[in-house]
């Protein structure tokens, strides 16, 4: 712990080089050189991991949007398929069932919307930190 403290104070410029041992100075030089080098990914080793997390989150959002779009297209195709096979009596029966259970349907829809909005809020809050 003492060595880490000395290295940290040395990095902050608060301590003399003379007070450090030779091995500590070598450690500091190796650390300094490695932070200046770039890794295989093209970023320096001192590059903030938060930038990489933001990029990954943006890619995940793009993928989610594509999946949601595909799901909505499939849902529209299924609805169009069902409309062609139903007649007026079946539609009136479905509408009466919907009116009978409208509060359950509205509760489920509001729960889904609330979950989606809260997850979006939490993701944006994580990206800010």
C-alpha positions as CSV (number, residue, x, y, z in Angstrom):
1,X,0.0,0.0,0.0
2,X,2.9,2.3,0.8
3,X,4.4,1.8,-2.7
4,X,1.1,2.6,-4.3
5,X,0.8,5.8,-2.2
6,X,4.3,6.9,-3.2
7,X,3.6,6.2,-6.9
8,X,0.3,8.1,-6.7
9,X,2.0,11.1,-5.1
10,X,4.8,10.9,-7.6
11,X,2.2,11.0,-10.4
12,X,0.6,14.0,-8.8
13,X,4.0,15.7,-8.5
14,X,4.0,16.0,-4.8
15,X,7.1,14.0,-3.9
16,X,10.8,14.1,-4.8
17,X,12.5,11.5,-7.0
18,X,15.3,11.2,-4.4
19,X,13.0,9.7,-1.8
20,X,12.0,6.7,-4.0
21,X,14.1,3.6,-4.3
22,X,15.5,2.5,-7.6
23,X,12.9,-0.3,-8.1
24,X,10.1,2.3,-7.5
25,X,11.6,4.6,-10.1
26,X,11.8,1.8,-12.6
27,X,8.2,0.9,-11.9
28,X,7.2,4.5,-12.4
29,X,9.1,4.7,-15.7
30,X,7.5,1.4,-17.0
31,X,4.1,2.7,-16.0
32,X,4.7,6.0,-17.7
33,X,6.0,4.3,-20.9
34,X,3.1,1.9,-21.0
35,X,0.5,4.6,-20.7
36,X,2.1,6.4,-23.7
37,X,1.9,3.4,-25.9
38,X,-1.2,2.5,-27.9
39,X,-2.8,-0.9,-27.6
40,X,-3.8,-3.2,-30.5
41,X,-7.3,-1.6,-30.6
42,X,-5.8,1.7,-31.4
43,X,-6.5,3.4,-28.0
44,X,-3.8,4.3,-25.5
45,X,-3.9,2.2,-22.3
46,X,-4.9,5.3,-20.4
47,X,-8.0,5.7,-22.6
48,X,-11.2,5.9,-20.6
49,X,-13.3,2.8,-20.5
50,X,-16.4,5.0,-20.4
51,X,-16.1,5.9,-24.0
52,X,-16.0,2.3,-25.0
53,X,-19.1,1.6,-22.9
54,X,-20.9,4.4,-24.5
55,X,-20.1,3.1,-28.0
56,X,-21.3,-0.4,-27.0
57,X,-24.5,1.0,-25.5
58,X,-25.2,2.9,-28.7
59,X,-24.6,-0.2,-30.8
60,X,-27.0,-2.2,-28.5
61,X,-29.7,0.5,-28.9
62,X,-29.3,0.3,-32.7
63,X,-29.7,-3.5,-32.5
64,X,-32.8,-3.1,-30.3
65,X,-34.4,-0.7,-32.7
66,X,-33.9,-3.1,-35.5
67,X,-35.4,-6.0,-33.5
68,X,-38.4,-3.8,-32.5
69,X,-38.9,-2.7,-36.1
70,X,-38.9,-6.4,-37.3
71,X,-41.3,-7.4,-34.5
72,X,-43.7,-4.6,-35.4
73,X,-43.6,-5.5,-39.1
74,X,-44.4,-9.2,-38.2
75,X,-47.2,-8.0,-35.9
76,X,-48.7,-5.9,-38.7
77,X,-48.6,-8.8,-41.0
78,X,-50.3,-11.1,-38.5
79,X,-53.0,-8.5,-37.9
80,X,-53.6,-8.1,-41.6
81,X,-53.8,-11.9,-41.9
82,X,-56.3,-12.1,-39.0
83,X,-58.4,-9.3,-40.5
84,X,-58.9,-11.2,-43.7
85,X,-60.3,-14.3,-41.9
86,X,-62.6,-12.5,-39.4
87,X,-66.1,-11.4,-40.3
88,X,-68.3,-8.7,-38.7
89,X,-69.8,-10.9,-36.0
90,X,-66.3,-11.9,-34.8
91,X,-65.1,-8.3,-34.7
92,X,-68.2,-7.3,-32.6
93,X,-67.6,-10.2,-30.2
94,X,-63.9,-9.2,-29.8
95,X,-64.8,-5.6,-29.2
96,X,-67.3,-6.5,-26.5
97,X,-64.7,-8.7,-24.8
98,X,-62.2,-5.7,-25.0
99,X,-64.8,-3.4,-23.4
100,X,-65.4,-6.0,-20.7
101,X,-61.7,-6.3,-19.8
102,X,-60.6,-2.8,-20.7
103,X,-59.1,-2.0,-17.3
104,X,-56.9,-5.1,-17.4
105,X,-55.8,-4.2,-20.9
106,X,-55.1,-0.6,-20.0
107,X,-53.1,-1.7,-16.9
108,X,-51.0,-4.1,-18.9
109,X,-50.3,-1.5,-21.6
110,X,-49.4,1.1,-19.0
111,X,-47.1,-1.4,-17.2
112,X,-45.3,-2.1,-20.4
113,X,-44.9,1.6,-21.2
114,X,-43.6,2.3,-17.7
115,X,-41.1,-0.5,-17.8
116,X,-39.8,0.7,-21.2
117,X,-39.5,4.3,-20.1
118,X,-37.8,3.4,-16.8
119,X,-35.2,1.2,-18.5
120,X,-34.4,4.0,-21.0
121,X,-34.0,6.4,-18.1
122,X,-31.7,4.0,-16.2
123,X,-29.5,3.4,-19.3
124,X,-29.2,7.2,-19.9
125,X,-28.3,7.7,-16.3
126,X,-25.6,5.0,-16.4
127,X,-24.1,6.6,-19.5
128,X,-23.9,10.0,-17.8
129,X,-21.9,8.4,-14.9
